[in-house]
């Protein structure tokens, strides 16, 4: 890319990202939680359909201080 095209390229990239909702954390995957953890949560909470970091974070937020206890209970059942 030529120097005089950098600004235009940046604007086009920003426009495309906004159109695709790129910066919305509900699409993030493997940034906070790795693939193994997301898969394990998906198995432990099948009704929740956990696929992204956002899904996992919402689940943990809902359980609050009891998140670890709930995870341990479900892991013992498996």
Protein Blocks (a to p, Z undefined) as FASTA:
>chain_A
ZZklmmmmmmmmmmmmmmnommpmklgghklpcfklmmmmmmmmmmnopabfklmmmmmm
mnmmmlmmmmmmmmmmZZ
